[in-house]
Amino acid sequence: MKSLEVRIKGPGPGRESAVRSLNNVGYKITNIIDVTPIPHNGCRPPKKRRV
């Protein structure tokens, strides 16, 4: 098992460093897939504050 398909979920500073560390260990990365969940409409935002 020397070749990998990497699936990345979510934003953050650790995304690139995780892929880079796998590459430095000696694994061959074939695909990098972003599987971050994206809302198609999302939740309703809270009501506006009235002062």
mmCIF file of the N, C-alpha and C atoms, coordinates in Angstrom:
data_MODEL
# 
_entry.id   MODEL 
# 
loop_
_atom_site.group_PDB 
_atom_site.id 
_atom_site.type_symbol 
_atom_site.label_atom_id 
_atom_site.label_alt_id 
_atom_site.label_comp_id 
_atom_site.label_asym_id 
_atom_site.label_entity_id 
_atom_site.label_seq_id 
_atom_site.pdbx_PDB_ins_code 
_atom_site.Cartn_x 
_atom_site.Cartn_y 
_atom_site.Cartn_z 
_atom_site.occupancy 
_atom_site.B_iso_or_equiv 
_atom_site.pdbx_formal_charge 
_atom_site.auth_seq_id 
_atom_site.auth_comp_id 
_atom_site.auth_asym_id 
_atom_site.auth_atom_id 
_atom_site.pdbx_PDB_model_num 
ATOM 1   N N  . MET A 1 1  ? 0.852   -1.179 0.000  1.00 0.00 ? 1  MET A N  1 
ATOM 2   C CA . MET A 1 1  ? 0.000   0.000  0.000  1.00 0.00 ? 1  MET A CA 1 
ATOM 3   C C  . MET A 1 1  ? 0.893   1.236  0.000  1.00 0.00 ? 1  MET A C  1 
ATOM 4   N N  . LYS A 1 2  ? 1.286   1.645  -1.158 1.00 0.00 ? 2  LYS A N  1 
ATOM 5   C CA . LYS A 1 2  ? 2.140   2.820  -1.270 1.00 0.00 ? 2  LYS A CA 1 
ATOM 6   C C  . LYS A 1 2  ? 1.454   3.986  -1.961 1.00 0.00 ? 2  LYS A C  1 
ATOM 7   N N  . SER A 1 3  ? 0.319   3.738  -2.630 1.00 0.00 ? 3  SER A N  1 
ATOM 8   C CA . SER A 1 3  ? -0.393  4.834  -3.286 1.00 0.00 ? 3  SER A CA 1 
ATOM 9   C C  . SER A 1 3  ? -1.692  5.106  -2.532 1.00 0.00 ? 3  SER A C  1 
ATOM 10  N N  . LEU A 1 4  ? -2.023  6.388  -2.387 1.00 0.00 ? 4  LEU A N  1 
ATOM 11  C CA . LEU A 1 4  ? -3.181  6.798  -1.600 1.00 0.00 ? 4  LEU A CA 1 
ATOM 12  C C  . LEU A 1 4  ? -4.091  7.716  -2.394 1.00 0.00 ? 4  LEU A C  1 
ATOM 13  N N  . GLU A 1 5  ? -5.372  7.675  -2.046 1.00 0.00 ? 5  GLU A N  1 
ATOM 14  C CA . GLU A 1 5  ? -6.350  8.651  -2.508 1.00 0.00 ? 5  GLU A CA 1 
ATOM 15  C C  . GLU A 1 5  ? -6.792  9.407  -1.269 1.00 0.00 ? 5  GLU A C  1 
ATOM 16  N N  . VAL A 1 6  ? -6.479  10.688 -1.194 1.00 0.00 ? 6  VAL A N  1 
ATOM 17  C CA . VAL A 1 6  ? -6.713  11.482 0.008  1.00 0.00 ? 6  VAL A CA 1 
ATOM 18  C C  . VAL A 1 6  ? -8.030  12.230 -0.140 1.00 0.00 ? 6  VAL A C  1 
ATOM 19  N N  . ARG A 1 7  ? -8.889  12.114 0.880  1.00 0.00 ? 7  ARG A N  1 
ATOM 20  C CA . ARG A 1 7  ? -10.144 12.854 0.921  1.00 0.00 ? 7  ARG A CA 1 
ATOM 21  C C  . ARG A 1 7  ? -10.065 13.852 2.064  1.00 0.00 ? 7  ARG A C  1 
ATOM 22  N N  . ILE A 1 8  ? -10.246 15.121 1.743  1.00 0.00 ? 8  ILE A N  1 
ATOM 23  C CA . ILE A 1 8  ? -10.110 16.190 2.727  1.00 0.00 ? 8  ILE A CA 1 
ATOM 24  C C  . ILE A 1 8  ? -11.486 16.765 3.014  1.00 0.00 ? 8  ILE A C  1 
ATOM 25  N N  . LYS A 1 9  ? -11.793 16.920 4.307  1.00 0.00 ? 9  LYS A N  1 
ATOM 26  C CA . LYS A 1 9  ? -13.093 17.436 4.712  1.00 0.00 ? 9  LYS A CA 1 
ATOM 27  C C  . LYS A 1 9  ? -12.893 18.613 5.650  1.00 0.00 ? 9  LYS A C  1 
ATOM 28  N N  . GLY A 1 10 ? -13.450 19.763 5.300  1.00 0.00 ? 10 GLY A N  1 
ATOM 29  C CA . GLY A 1 10 ? -13.437 20.934 6.157  1.00 0.00 ? 10 GLY A CA 1 
ATOM 30  C C  . GLY A 1 10 ? -12.257 21.850 5.905  1.00 0.00 ? 10 GLY A C  1 
ATOM 31  N N  . PRO A 1 11 ? -12.426 23.135 6.226  1.00 0.00 ? 11 PRO A N  1 
ATOM 32  C CA . PRO A 1 11 ? -11.338 24.093 6.068  1.00 0.00 ? 11 PRO A CA 1 
ATOM 33  C C  . PRO A 1 11 ? -10.389 24.049 7.261  1.00 0.00 ? 11 PRO A C  1 
ATOM 34  N N  . GLY A 1 12 ? -9.246  24.661 7.096  1.00 0.00 ? 12 GLY A N  1 
ATOM 35  C CA . GLY A 1 12 ? -8.320  24.741 8.218  1.00 0.00 ? 12 GLY A CA 1 
ATOM 36  C C  . GLY A 1 12 ? -6.879  24.713 7.770  1.00 0.00 ? 12 GLY A C  1 
ATOM 37  N N  . PRO A 1 13 ? -5.991  25.057 8.679  1.00 0.00 ? 13 PRO A N  1 
ATOM 38  C CA . PRO A 1 13 ? -4.571  25.112 8.329  1.00 0.00 ? 13 PRO A CA 1 
ATOM 39  C C  . PRO A 1 13 ? -3.931  23.737 8.203  1.00 0.00 ? 13 PRO A C  1 
ATOM 40  N N  . GLY A 1 14 ? -4.579  22.692 8.706  1.00 0.00 ? 14 GLY A N  1 
ATOM 41  C CA . GLY A 1 14 ? -3.982  21.365 8.681  1.00 0.00 ? 14 GLY A CA 1 
ATOM 42  C C  . GLY A 1 14 ? -4.186  20.606 7.388  1.00 0.00 ? 14 GLY A C  1 
ATOM 43  N N  . ARG A 1 15 ? -4.946  21.158 6.469  1.00 0.00 ? 15 ARG A N  1 
ATOM 44  C CA . ARG A 1 15 ? -5.232  20.450 5.216  1.00 0.00 ? 15 ARG A CA 1 
ATOM 45  C C  . ARG A 1 15 ? -3.964  20.188 4.419  1.00 0.00 ? 15 ARG A C  1 
ATOM 46  N N  . GLU A 1 16 ? -3.247  21.251 4.114  1.00 0.00 ? 16 GLU A N  1 
ATOM 47  C CA . GLU A 1 16 ? -2.053  21.115 3.274  1.00 0.00 ? 16 GLU A CA 1 
ATOM 48  C C  . GLU A 1 16 ? -0.937  20.387 4.009  1.00 0.00 ? 16 GLU A C  1 
ATOM 49  N N  . SER A 1 17 ? -0.785  20.657 5.292  1.00 0.00 ? 17 SER A N  1 
ATOM 50  C CA . SER A 1 17 ? 0.305   20.028 6.034  1.00 0.00 ? 17 SER A CA 1 
ATOM 51  C C  . SER A 1 17 ? 0.089   18.527 6.173  1.00 0.00 ? 17 SER A C  1 
ATOM 52  N N  . ALA A 1 18 ? -1.162  18.089 6.258  1.00 0.00 ? 18 ALA A N  1 
ATOM 53  C CA . ALA A 1 18 ? -1.433  16.654 6.348  1.00 0.00 ? 18 ALA A CA 1 
ATOM 54  C C  . ALA A 1 18 ? -1.059  15.953 5.049  1.00 0.00 ? 18 ALA A C  1 
ATOM 55  N N  . VAL A 1 19 ? -1.412  16.553 3.926  1.00 0.00 ? 19 VAL A N  1 
ATOM 56  C CA . VAL A 1 19 ? -1.071  15.965 2.626  1.00 0.00 ? 19 VAL A CA 1 
ATOM 57  C C  . VAL A 1 19 ? 0.437   15.978 2.422  1.00 0.00 ? 19 VAL A C  1 
ATOM 58  N N  . ARG A 1 20 ? 1.074   17.059 2.839  1.00 0.00 ? 20 ARG A N  1 
ATOM 59  C CA . ARG A 1 20 ? 2.524   17.177 2.683  1.00 0.00 ? 20 ARG A CA 1 
ATOM 60  C C  . ARG A 1 20 ? 3.252   16.145 3.536  1.00 0.00 ? 20 ARG A C  1 
ATOM 61  N N  . SER A 1 21 ? 2.753   15.904 4.748  1.00 0.00 ? 21 SER A N  1 
ATOM 62  C CA . SER A 1 21 ? 3.414   14.927 5.617  1.00 0.00 ? 21 SER A CA 1 
ATOM 63  C C  . SER A 1 21 ? 3.250   13.508 5.081  1.00 0.00 ? 21 SER A C  1 
ATOM 64  N N  . LEU A 1 22 ? 2.090   13.193 4.504  1.00 0.00 ? 22 LEU A N  1 
ATOM 65  C CA . LEU A 1 22 ? 1.919   11.879 3.881  1.00 0.00 ? 22 LEU A CA 1 
ATOM 66  C C  . LEU A 1 22 ? 2.872   11.700 2.709  1.00 0.00 ? 22 LEU A C  1 
ATOM 67  N N  . ASN A 1 23 ? 3.078   12.766 1.967  1.00 0.00 ? 23 ASN A N  1 
ATOM 68  C CA . ASN A 1 23 ? 3.989   12.716 0.828  1.00 0.00 ? 23 ASN A CA 1 
ATOM 69  C C  . ASN A 1 23 ? 5.434   12.548 1.295  1.00 0.00 ? 23 ASN A C  1 
ATOM 70  N N  . ASN A 1 24 ? 5.801   13.194 2.397  1.00 0.00 ? 24 ASN A N  1 
ATOM 71  C CA . ASN A 1 24 ? 7.175   13.109 2.900  1.00 0.00 ? 24 ASN A CA 1 
ATOM 72  C C  . ASN A 1 24 ? 7.487   11.737 3.491  1.00 0.00 ? 24 ASN A C  1 
ATOM 73  N N  . VAL A 1 25 ? 6.472   11.047 4.003  1.00 0.00 ? 25 VAL A N  1 
ATOM 74  C CA . VAL A 1 25 ? 6.682   9.720  4.579  1.00 0.00 ? 25 VAL A CA 1 
ATOM 75  C C  . VAL A 1 25 ? 7.045   8.717  3.497  1.00 0.00 ? 25 VAL A C  1 
ATOM 76  N N  . GLY A 1 26 ? 6.546   8.947  2.288  1.00 0.00 ? 26 GLY A N  1 
ATOM 77  C CA . GLY A 1 26 ? 6.893   8.050  1.193  1.00 0.00 ? 26 GLY A CA 1 
ATOM 78  C C  . GLY A 1 26 ? 5.708   7.506  0.432  1.00 0.00 ? 26 GLY A C  1 
ATOM 79  N N  . TYR A 1 27 ? 4.505   7.931  0.807  1.00 0.00 ? 27 TYR A N  1 
ATOM 80  C CA . TYR A 1 27 ? 3.320   7.487  0.083  1.00 0.00 ? 27 TYR A CA 1 
ATOM 81  C C  . TYR A 1 27 ? 3.179   8.275  -1.216 1.00 0.00 ? 27 TYR A C  1 
ATOM 82  N N  . LYS A 1 28 ? 2.687   7.610  -2.249 1.00 0.00 ? 28 LYS A N  1 
ATOM 83  C CA . LYS A 1 28 ? 2.414   8.279  -3.513 1.00 0.00 ? 28 LYS A CA 1 
ATOM 84  C C  . LYS A 1 28 ? 0.934   8.647  -3.523 1.00 0.00 ? 28 LYS A C  1 
ATOM 85  N N  . ILE A 1 29 ? 0.639   9.939  -3.610 1.00 0.00 ? 29 ILE A N  1 
ATOM 86  C CA . ILE A 1 29 ? -0.735  10.417 -3.575 1.00 0.00 ? 29 ILE A CA 1 
ATOM 87  C C  . ILE A 1 29 ? -1.257  10.473 -5.005 1.00 0.00 ? 29 ILE A C  1 
ATOM 88  N N  . THR A 1 30 ? -2.303  9.675  -5.283 1.00 0.00 ? 30 THR A N  1 
ATOM 89  C CA . THR A 1 30 ? -2.853  9.634  -6.637 1.00 0.00 ? 30 THR A CA 1 
ATOM 90  C C  . THR A 1 30 ? -3.922  10.695 -6.835 1.00 0.00 ? 30 THR A C  1 
ATOM 91  N N  . ASN A 1 31 ? -4.821  10.860 -5.869 1.00 0.00 ? 31 ASN A N  1 
ATOM 92  C CA . ASN A 1 31 ? -5.905  11.841 -5.970 1.00 0.00 ? 31 ASN A CA 1 
ATOM 93  C C  . ASN A 1 31 ? -6.048  12.587 -4.660 1.00 0.00 ? 31 ASN A C  1 
ATOM 94  N N  . ILE A 1 32 ? -6.413  13.865 -4.763 1.00 0.00 ? 32 ILE A N  1 
ATOM 95  C CA . ILE A 1 32 ? -6.788  14.657 -3.595 1.00 0.00 ? 32 ILE A CA 1 
ATOM 96  C C  . ILE A 1 32 ? -8.209  15.138 -3.855 1.00 0.00 ? 32 ILE A C  1 
ATOM 97  N N  . ILE A 1 33 ? -9.152  14.673 -3.039 1.00 0.00 ? 33 ILE A N  1 
ATOM 98  C CA . ILE A 1 33 ? -10.561 14.985 -3.247 1.00 0.00 ? 33 ILE A CA 1 
ATOM 99  C C  . ILE A 1 33 ? -11.063 15.795 -2.062 1.00 0.00 ? 33 ILE A C  1 
ATOM 100 N N  . ASP A 1 34 ? -11.725 16.920 -2.348 1.00 0.00 ? 34 ASP A N  1 
ATOM 101 C CA . ASP A 1 34 ? -12.313 17.752 -1.304 1.00 0.00 ? 34 ASP A CA 1 
ATOM 102 C C  . ASP A 1 34 ? -13.760 17.321 -1.101 1.00 0.00 ? 34 ASP A C  1 
ATOM 103 N N  . VAL A 1 35 ? -14.079 16.773 0.063  1.00 0.00 ? 35 VAL A N  1 
ATOM 104 C CA . VAL A 1 35 ? -15.431 16.295 0.354  1.00 0.00 ? 35 VAL A CA 1 
ATOM 105 C C  . VAL A 1 35 ? -16.084 17.141 1.451  1.00 0.00 ? 35 VAL A C  1 
ATOM 106 N N  . THR A 1 36 ? -15.782 18.435 1.467  1.00 0.00 ? 36 THR A N  1 
ATOM 107 C CA . THR A 1 36 ? -16.371 19.334 2.448  1.00 0.00 ? 36 THR A CA 1 
ATOM 108 C C  . THR A 1 36 ? -17.869 19.450 2.183  1.00 0.00 ? 36 THR A C  1 
ATOM 109 N N  . PRO A 1 37 ? -18.705 19.220 3.201  1.00 0.00 ? 37 PRO A N  1 
ATOM 110 C CA . PRO A 1 37 ? -20.149 19.327 2.968  1.00 0.00 ? 37 PRO A CA 1 
ATOM 111 C C  . PRO A 1 37 ? -20.560 20.775 2.717  1.00 0.00 ? 37 PRO A C  1 
ATOM 112 N N  . ILE A 1 38 ? -21.285 20.996 1.626  1.00 0.00 ? 38 ILE A N  1 
ATOM 113 C CA . ILE A 1 38 ? -21.752 22.329 1.262  1.00 0.00 ? 38 ILE A CA 1 
ATOM 114 C C  . ILE A 1 38 ? -23.279 22.318 1.334  1.00 0.00 ? 38 ILE A C  1 
ATOM 115 N N  . PRO A 1 39 ? -23.890 23.233 2.117  1.00 0.00 ? 39 PRO A N  1 
ATOM 116 C CA . PRO A 1 39 ? -25.348 23.235 2.216  1.00 0.00 ? 39 PRO A CA 1 
ATOM 117 C C  . PRO A 1 39 ? -25.986 23.699 0.913  1.00 0.00 ? 39 PRO A C  1 
ATOM 118 N N  . HIS A 1 40 ? -27.094 23.071 0.545  1.00 0.00 ? 40 HIS A N  1 
ATOM 119 C CA . HIS A 1 40 ? -27.799 23.452 -0.677 1.00 0.00 ? 40 HIS A CA 1 
ATOM 120 C C  . HIS A 1 40 ? -28.765 24.596 -0.424 1.00 0.00 ? 40 HIS A C  1 
ATOM 121 N N  . ASN A 1 41 ? -29.127 24.829 0.786  1.00 0.00 ? 41 ASN A N  1 
ATOM 122 C CA . ASN A 1 41 ? -29.867 26.024 1.165  1.00 0.00 ? 41 ASN A CA 1 
ATOM 123 C C  . ASN A 1 41 ? -29.549 26.372 2.610  1.00 0.00 ? 41 ASN A C  1 
ATOM 124 N N  . GLY A 1 42 ? -29.304 25.405 3.421  1.00 0.00 ? 42 GLY A N  1 
ATOM 125 C CA . GLY A 1 42 ? -28.885 25.642 4.788  1.00 0.00 ? 42 GLY A CA 1 
ATOM 126 C C  . GLY A 1 42 ? -30.040 25.943 5.726  1.00 0.00 ? 42 GLY A C  1 
ATOM 127 N N  . CYS A 1 43 ? -29.680 26.249 6.949  1.00 0.00 ? 43 CYS A N  1 
ATOM 128 C CA . CYS A 1 43 ? -30.672 26.571 7.964  1.00 0.00 ? 43 CYS A CA 1 
ATOM 129 C C  . CYS A 1 43 ? -31.120 28.019 7.800  1.00 0.00 ? 43 CYS A C  1 
ATOM 130 N N  . ARG A 1 44 ? -32.293 28.294 8.343  1.00 0.00 ? 44 ARG A N  1 
ATOM 131 C CA . ARG A 1 44 ? -32.794 29.656 8.287  1.00 0.00 ? 44 ARG A CA 1 
ATOM 132 C C  . ARG A 1 44 ? -31.993 30.513 9.267  1.00 0.00 ? 44 ARG A C  1 
ATOM 133 N N  . PRO A 1 45 ? -31.543 31.707 8.846  1.00 0.00 ? 45 PRO A N  1 
ATOM 134 C CA . PRO A 1 45 ? -30.764 32.551 9.756  1.00 0.00 ? 45 PRO A CA 1 
ATOM 135 C C  . PRO A 1 45 ? -31.650 33.112 10.872 1.00 0.00 ? 45 PRO A C  1 
ATOM 136 N N  . PRO A 1 46 ? -31.041 33.490 12.002 1.00 0.00 ? 46 PRO A N  1 
ATOM 137 C CA . PRO A 1 46 ? -31.840 34.037 13.102 1.00 0.00 ? 46 PRO A CA 1 
ATOM 138 C C  . PRO A 1 46 ? -32.476 35.380 12.726 1.00 0.00 ? 46 PRO A C  1 
ATOM 139 N N  . LYS A 1 47 ? -33.557 35.714 13.463 1.00 0.00 ? 47 LYS A N  1 
ATOM 140 C CA . LYS A 1 47 ? -34.262 36.967 13.172 1.00 0.00 ? 47 LYS A CA 1 
ATOM 141 C C  . LYS A 1 47 ? -33.352 38.157 13.451 1.00 0.00 ? 47 LYS A C  1 
ATOM 142 N N  . LYS A 1 48 ? -33.599 39.248 12.748 1.00 0.00 ? 48 LYS A N  1 
ATOM 143 C CA . LYS A 1 48 ? -32.844 40.477 12.978 1.00 0.00 ? 48 LYS A CA 1 
ATOM 144 C C  . LYS A 1 48 ? -33.223 41.056 14.336 1.00 0.00 ? 48 LYS A C  1 
ATOM 145 N N  . ARG A 1 49 ? -32.268 41.649 15.001 1.00 0.00 ? 49 ARG A N  1 
ATOM 146 C CA . ARG A 1 49 ? -32.501 42.231 16.319 1.00 0.00 ? 49 ARG A CA 1 
ATOM 147 C C  . ARG A 1 49 ? -33.174 43.592 16.169 1.00 0.00 ? 49 ARG A C  1 
ATOM 148 N N  . ARG A 1 50 ? -34.255 43.781 16.910 1.00 0.00 ? 50 ARG A N  1 
ATOM 149 C CA . ARG A 1 50 ? -34.940 45.079 16.892 1.00 0.00 ? 50 ARG A CA 1 
ATOM 150 C C  . ARG A 1 50 ? -34.595 45.833 18.165 1.00 0.00 ? 50 ARG A C  1 
ATOM 151 N N  . VAL A 1 51 ? -34.191 47.064 17.993 1.00 0.00 ? 51 VAL A N  1 
ATOM 152 C CA . VAL A 1 51 ? -33.801 47.865 19.161 1.00 0.00 ? 51 VAL A CA 1 
ATOM 153 C C  . VAL A 1 51 ? -34.836 48.922 19.436 1.00 0.00 ? 51 VAL A C  1 
# 
